Amino acid sequence: MLTMGVPGDAVAAILIGALTVQGLQPGPMLFAEHPVLVYSIFLGMFVANVAMLVLGLSSLRLFVKVLSVPKSILTPMIFVLCVVGSYAINTSFFDVGVMLFFGVLGYFLQKADASVSPAVLGLILGPMAESNFRRALLMSEGSYGIFLSSPISWIFLILTAITLLGPFVGAYLKKRKAQA
């Protein structure tokens, strides 16, 4: 999914976010403009996977013992590592506050049984969608008609409507069928 700039999972979203922070635009142009970087990422992932296989197989018994550590000990240790890591990025307590805010937000989203993946995708794809939306409006001199001018845009609008209204229509039909 690196070729299209669309993250397929949380790890890809983090990778694309890191590339964006470094000023690189994920997508097809990344392969054309920075091929050495892209192939270095591929090689690094391959080496990391082989190393993790060797490390995982050799220290499996140790990892099983970590599971027996009580949560009352493990949770504070993880929390301290998160605080130190977020502070170490920019040596700023603001980053620690951001980490705490999003940690609490993630906790409540998990308690509400909300999926984290759409939020991560929104954070990564939002700025790209906004810049392309602006570009389209600049090309059309501010007219929203550009979004209705081609058949492919109509297809995407219809698919979006089906996706958004599908659950409601399905629930309505199920309710109506149950009443009959």
Secondary structure as GFF3:
##gff-version 3
##sequence-region A 1 180
A	DSSP	alpha_helix	10	21	.	.	.	ID=ss1
A	DSSP	alpha_helix	28	33	.	.	.	ID=ss2
A	DSSP	alpha_helix	35	58	.	.	.	ID=ss3
A	DSSP	alpha_helix	60	66	.	.	.	ID=ss4
A	DSSP	alpha_helix	71	90	.	.	.	ID=ss5
A	DSSP	alpha_helix	93	111	.	.	.	ID=ss6
A	DSSP	alpha_helix	117	139	.	.	.	ID=ss7
A	DSSP	three_ten_helix	144	148	.	.	.	ID=ss8
A	DSSP	alpha_helix	151	179	.	.	.	ID=ss9
###
